[in-house]
Amino acid sequence: MNLHNTKIRHHGYRRYRRVYRQQKDTTDTADTTLIHSGSSVGSLKGNTTIVAGGTYTQTGSTVAAHQGNVDIHAKAVNISAAQNHYANEHKHTFEQKGITVAVNVPVVNAVQGAIGTAQAAGKIGQSKNDRVNAMAAANAAWDGYRSVGALSDIAKDPKAALSQDVSVSITYGQQKNTQQTQVQGHQAQASQVIGGGTVNISATGGGKDSDINIIGADIAGKQGTHLQADNQVNLLAAGQEHSEHSQNKSTGFNAGVAVSYGQSGMAFGFTAGGNYGKGHGNGDETTWRHSQVGDAGSRTTIHSGGATNIKGAQVIGKGVGIDAAELNIESLQNTAQYNSKQQNISGQITVGYGASGSANYSQSKMNADYAAVSQQSGILAGDDGYQINIKGHTDLKGGLITSTAQAEAEGKNRFSTGTLSHSDIANHAEYKGESFGIGGSATVGGSNLGQGSSNSTPGLMTAGQSNSAGKTIGYGSDSGSQSSSTKSGINTQNIIITDEAGQQQRSGKTAAETIVAVKTDITTDNHANTQAT
C-alpha cells in the first residue's frame, strides 16, 4: 500500500489531502514456437537418384545435384512444405484502489500560507544560479502578496473569516483494467528439388494411386524438368495462416461523502460514479506459398494419365509441354478479415441540497475485408512456346497460359483440348468504420460547486440555483473499397477444341465463340504488370 501526501494551491489558500492507495500491475506472457530444421540430400558433382518401392515423401527439405541430374522414382510422390508454428499469449492487468481524505480550514490555511512564504523568502539567494534566485524571489513575492491579502481579510473582519466554511471529505475508489492478446499462425517452409542437369520425377506402377503431389515446393532442373504420373499431377500451394485476437475490459467506481460547516450552517453531500468498458479486435489472414516447377532456361514437361491440376502454382520453362486427361488451372486469393468493437460508459451523480449528474456513452467499430490474387497460376513459356494436348476438359479459374510474344509470332504455341471453360476471379478490398458518442448532464435545485471556490467542498450543492440540463451527440463514419479482376486467358490463336458438341452443351457457346472469348494479349514479357486489372 502506498501513502501519498499532496498539497494543492488554490486561490491563495492551501488545502491538504492524504491518499491511501494500493496498486497492482501484472503481466503474463507465454510463447510457443515450432521451427523445422530442413534436411538436405544430394551430390556436389554427380547425380542424385532416389527409388522407393512405395511412396516417396519429402517435407520441408532439399534434394539436390548441383552439377548432375536428380531422379526420383516411386509408386507415389509427395513433396511438400513443412509448417512452422508460432503462438503468443499476453495478458496485462492493472488494479488500483484507495481512499482520499481532504480537509479544508481557510483561516488555518491562510496562516500556514504566510509561514510558508516566510520560509521560502529565507531561502532566496541560496542557489548558485542567478536566474534561479531571481525566479525564487518572484515566486516568493507573489505568494507573499496573496498571503498578505488573505491575512488582511481576516484582520478586517475576524468574525466573517471564522465563519468561512470548514470542510472534510472522504472518497473511496477503485479501478481494474485488463487486456489480453492472442497471436498464432503457421508459415510454410518450402521443399526443393534442384538439379544442375535434369530433374526427373515419376510416380508409376500404382494405377490410380500413382500421383505426384507438389505442395509449396520448387522443382527445377537447369537442363530440363520432367514429371510423369500414371494418375494425377497436382501442383498446389501451401497455406499459411495468421490470426490476432484481443480483448479488453475496464471497470471502476467511486463513492464519497463531504461535510461542510460555516456561516450557513451544516451541509452534507454524497457523490458516486462508475465506469465500464469492453472491446475486442479480431484479425485473420490466409496467404499462400506457391509452388514453381521448371527453369526459365530449359524445357519443362508434364505427362499425367489423369488430370494435371495447377492451383497456386506456376509451370515455367523456355518451352513447356503437357499431355493430360484433364487440365485445371486456378489462382488462389490471399484473404484477410478484421473486425473490432469498443464500448465505454461512465456516470457520476452528486446529491446535496440539490442534485446533479452526468453520463457518457461511446461506441466505435471497424470492419475490413480483403481478397486478392497475389500470384497468378498458370503456364509461362519462353521463346520455345507451349505445346499442350488435353484429351478431356480444360478449366481456367483466373488461370493463364502464355508465352513470349516471339514464340507466338513464330507459331510455336499450340493448345488442344476436348472442351474449355474459363472464368475470372474478382478481387476486392473494403473497409467501414463508425463511431458514436453521447453525453449528458443535469442539475436540479442547485449547482455542483466542485472546486470553483476556495472555501467550497467538492460534492456539495447550494440551494437556490436554477435547474439546468444539457447533452451532446456525435457520430462519424468512414468507408472505402477497391476492386479488380484476375482474368483467365490463353495467348495463342492456335487453339483447337475437339469436342464441339460437348463445348456447346457445356457452355452454351460454340467452339469458335469460346476461342475468341478466352484469347488474351498478355504475354510472359508483360505478365508481371497485368496480373490484376
N, C-alpha and C positions, 0 to 999 in steps of 0.2 A: 504494500500500500504506500502510495506517495503522498506526502503532505506538502501543500503549496500555499505560501502566503503571498498575497498580492496587494499592492497599494494602487488605488485608482484616483487620479486627479480629476476633479470635476467642478468647474465654476468657482475656483478659489478655495474649495474645501478639500478635505481628504476623507475618503471612505475606505474602511478596512474590510477585507474579505479573507476568509480562510476556506480552503478547499481540501477536502479529503477525497482522494481519487485513487482508484485501482485500475490498472490496465493489464491486458493480457494479449499478446501478439504471437501467433503461432503459424508456422509454415511447414507443410508436409509435401514432399516430392518423391515420386517413385519413377524410375526409368527402367525400361526393358528394351534390349536391342539384340537382334539375331542377325549376324552378318556371315555369309558363307565365304569360305576361302576356296576359290576355284582350283580344281586340279588341272594339270597340263600333261598331255601325252603327245609325243612327236619325235621327229627326226630333224637334225640340223642340216644334213646333206643328202640323206637318202629318202626313201619312200616310207609312208606310214600306212600299214594295212591292218584292218580290224575285221574279223569274220566271227559272227555269232550264229549258233545253231537255232536260237530262238529270237528273242527281242533284244535289240541294242538300245540302250538308254544312256543319254548324256545330258547332265543337268548343270548349268552354271559353270561349265568348264571349257577347256580348249584342246582341240586335236589339231596338230599342225605338221606339215612337212615343208620347211621354208624353201628348200631347193628341189623338192621332189613332189610326187603325187600322193594324194590321200585317197584310200579306197576303204569304204565301209559297206559290208555286205551282211544282211541278216534277213530273217523272215519278216520282221517289222522293225522300223527305226523311229525312235523318239529322241529328238534333240530339242531341248527346251531351256528356258531361263530358270535360274533359281530365284526364289523370292526372299529378299531381306526384309525382316520385320522390325518395327520400332513402335514403342508406346511410351507415353509420358502422362503422369497424373500430377497435378499441382493443386494444392488447397491452401488458402490463406484465410485465417480467422483473426479478427480484431474485436476485442471486447473492452468496454470501458464503463465504469460506474463510479458514482461519487456523490458526496454531499457538499453543498456550498452554504456557508454561514456568513451573512453580511450584517454589519452593524453600522448605523449612521447617526452620529450625535453632532450636530452642526457647531455648537458652542465649543465643545472639546476639540473638534476638528480644526476650528479657527485658531485656537491657542497652539495646538500642535503644529499647525502650518507656520505660525510665526517662529516657533522654536526651530523648526526645520530650516527656515530661511536664515536664521541667525547662524546656525551651524554651517550651512553652505557658504555663507559670507566669510566665515572664518577660514575657509579652505581656499579662498581665491588667492592666486599667485603661487600656489604650491607646485604647479606644473612648470616644467622647463620650456614649454611651448607657449609663446606669447599669444598665439591665436586661441589656444585652449583657455588660457587665463581670461582673455577678453570675452570669450563666449560664456565662461562661467560667471563672469561679472554681470553680463547682460541678463542671464537667466536668473541670477540672484536678485537683481534689481526688479525684474518682472514679478517674481514670486513675492518679493518684499512689498511691492505695490499692492498686489492682491491681498496679502495677509494684513497689511495696514488697513486696507479698506474694510476687510471683514471685522477686525477688532474695533475699528471706528464705529461700525454699525452697532456692535454690542455696547460700546460706551454710550452712544447716543440714546439707546433705548434698551436697557438691560432686560426689562420685562418682556419686550417683544422678542428679544434674542432667546430668552429662556423658553418662550412659548413655541419656538420653532419645532417642527416635528422630529421626534426621535423614533427611529425605525429599526426593526430587526426582521430579517428574512431568512428562511431555511428552505433550500431546494435540493431535491434528490433527482438524479437522472441516470439513465444507463443506455448504452448503445452496443449493438452487435452487428458486425458486417462479415459476411462470408463470401468467398469467391472460389469457384472450383473449375478447373480446366482439364480436359482430356484430349490428348492428341495421339493418334495412332494411324498406322498405314503400312504399306509394303511396297518395295521397289524391286524391279526386275534386274537381275544380274545375268547378262546375256551369255549364251554359249557361242562358241566359234569353231568352225572347221575351215582351216586356211591351208592352201597349197600353193607353193611356188610353181608347180606344174598344173596338173588337173586334179579336180576333186570329183570323185565318182561315188555316189550313194545309191544303193539298190535295196529294195525290200521285195523279195520273191520267194516262192515256194509255199506260201501260206494262204493262197487264194484270197478270199475277202478279208482276211486278217493281215494281209501284206500291205500295210500303209506306211508312208513316210510322213511323219509329223514334225514340222519345223515351227517351233513356237518361241518367239522372242530370241531369235538366233541369227547369226550371219554365216552364210556358206559361200565361199568364193575360192576359185582356182584361177591363178594368173593365166594359165593356158587353156582354161575351159572348166565349166561346171555342169555336171550331168546328173540328173535324178531320174530313177526308174522304179516304178512300183506296179505290182500286179493289180492292186486296187487303187486306193486314193493317194494323191499327193496333197497334203494340207500345209499351206504356208500361212501361218497365223501370227498375230501379235500377242504379246504377254501383257495382261492387265496390271495396272498399278493404281493403288488407291491411297487417298489421304483424307483424314477426317479430323475436324476440330469441333469440340462441343464444350461450351462454357455455361455456367450458371452463377448467378449472384443473388444474394438476399441481404436485406438490411432491416433491422427493427430497432426501435428505440422509444423511450418515453421519458417524460419529466413531470414532476409534481412538486408544488411548494406552497408555503404559506408565508404571509407577511403581516406584521403588526406595526401600526404607527400610532404614536400618541403625541398630541400637540394641542394648540390653542382650540382647535375644533373638536377636541375630544379624541376618542379612540376609534381607529379604523382597522378593519380586518379584510384581508384579501386572500383569494385562493387561485392558483394558476395550475394548469395541467396541459400537457400536449403529448403528441406521439407522431411517429413516422413509420412508414412501412414501404419497402421497395423490393422488387424482384425483377429478374430478367434472365434472358438466355440468348445464346448465339450458337448456331449450328451451321457448319460448312462441310460439304462432302465433294470430293473431286476424284474423277477417274481419268487416267491417261493411259497411253499405250506405248509399249516398247515394240516397235515394228521389226519384222524380220526382213532380211535382204538376202537374195540369192543371186549369185553371179558376180562377174567382174566386168567393168565397162570396156575393158580392152580385149575381151575374148568371147567365145560363143558359149551360150547357156542353153541347155536342152532339158525338157521335161517330158517324160513318157509315162502315162498312167492308164491302166486298164479301166479304172473307174474315173471319178471326177477329179479334176485339179481345182482346188479351192485356194484362192488368194484373197485373204481377208486380213487387212492390217499388214500387208507385205508388198514388196516390190521385187520383180524379176528384172534384172538388168543384164546387159551384155552388148557387145559390139553387134552381135546377131543373136536372135532368140528363136528357138524352135520348140513348139509344143504340139504334142499329139495326145488327145484325151477323149474319154467318152463324153464328158461334160466340162464346162468351164464356168466358174463363178468367181467374179471379182467384186469385192465390196470394200469401200473405205469406211473407216471407223472414226467416230467422233469422240474427242475429249469432252467431258461434261463436268460441270460444276454447279452446285446449288448452295445458296446461302440464305439463311433467314435469321432474324433477330427481333427481339421484342423487349422493351423495358417499360416498367410501370413504377411510379412513385406517388405516394400520397402522404400528406402531413397536415396536422391541425394543431391549433393552440387555442385555449379558452382561458379567460381571466374573469373572475367574479369578485366584486366588492360591493359598493353601493349600487353599482350598475353591472353590466356585463359586456364583454367584448370577445370576439372570436374571429379566427381566420382559418382558412383551409385552402390547400393547393393540391391539384392532381395533374400529373403529366404522363403522357404515353408516347412512345416512339416505336416504330417498327420498320424493318427493311427486308426486302426480298429481292434476290437476284438469281438469274438462271442463264446458263451458258452451255452451248453445244456447238462444236465446230470441228471440222476435219483439219488436223494439223499436217498430215502427210497422206497424199492420195495413193491409194492402192492401184497397182497396175503392172503393165509390161512396158518397159522403157528400153527400146533398142537403139543401137547406134547406126553407123553408116551401112552396116550389112542388113539392116531391116529385121523384120519378123516374118516367120512362116508358121502359121497356126492352123491346125486341122482339128476341128471338133466334130465328132460324129453325131452327137445329140444336140443338146440345148446350151446356149451361152446366155448368162445373165450378168449384167453390169449394174451395180448399185454405186453410183459415184465412182465407177471404175474407168480406167484409162488404158488404152492400147495405142502406143505411138512409137515413132522413131524420129530420127533426124529428118530434116527437110530433104537432104541429099538422098537418103535411102528411098524416100517416096518418089522423088524426081527420077531416080534411076530404075524405078519399077521393082524394087527388091522386097516390097511388102506384099503379103498375101494372107487373107483371113477367110477361112471357110468354116461354116457351121450349119447344123441342121436347121435350127430356129434361133431367134435372137430377141432378147428383151433388154430394155435399158431404162434407168430412172436416175434422177438427180437426188442429191441429199441437201436438205435445207439446213443451213447453219443460222444460229441466232445468238444474240446476247442482249439481255434485257434486265432492267432493274426498276424498282419502285420503292420509294421511302416516304414516310409521312410521320408527322409529329403533331401532338395535340396537347394543349395545356389550358387549365382553367384555375383561377384563383379568386378568392373572395374574402371579404372581411365585413364585420358588422359590429356596431356599438349601440348598446341600449341603456339609456338612463345615465350615461357618464362617458368618460373617455379614459383610456389607459394612459396614465402619466408616464409610465416607464421610467426613463432616466432624463426626461425632458426638463427637470428642475433639480436644483441641488439638494433640496430638502424633501424630495418625493421618494416614495417607496415603490420599487418595482412590483407590479401586480395589483396595486390598489386603484380603486375607482373613486372619483369625486362626483358628488351629486350635482344635479342642476345642469348637466351638459345635454346637448341635443342629441337625438338618435341619428345614426348615420350608417350607411352601408355602401359597399362598392364591390365590383367584380371585374376581372379581366379574362378574356378568352383569346387564345392564339392557336392558329393552325397553319401548317406548312407542309408542302409535298414536293417531291421531285421524281422524275422518271425519265427513262430513255431506252432506246432499243436500236439494234443494228441487225442486218440480215445479209446473207449471201448464199450462194449455191455452189456445191461441188458437182460439176457436170460429168456425166458419162460421155465417152466418145471413142471413136476409132479413126485414126488419121489417114487411112488409105481409101482410095477409090476402088481398090481391088478386093471388094467384099462379096462373098458368094454365100447365099442362103439356099441350101439344097432342098429343103422341105417347104416348098411354097404354100402348099395346102395347110400344113401344120402351122406355118407362120401366120396365115390369115386367121386360122381358128384361135390361135393363142393370143394375138394382139389386136385383131380386127383390122390390121393393115396388111397391104401386100408386101412382098419382099422388097420391091423397089422403093416403096414409101419408107420402110424401116431403114433401109440403107441410107437414104437421104437424111433421115432424122438423126441417125447416130453419128454421122460424119462430123469430124472436128478439125479445126485448123491448128490445134495445139500440137506442138512437136516436142521432142526431147530437148531441143535447143531453148525453147521458151517456157517449158513446163513449170519451172520454179516460180515464175511470175504470174501464172494463170490458174493456180490450183483452186481458187475460190473467187467467184465474181458475183 
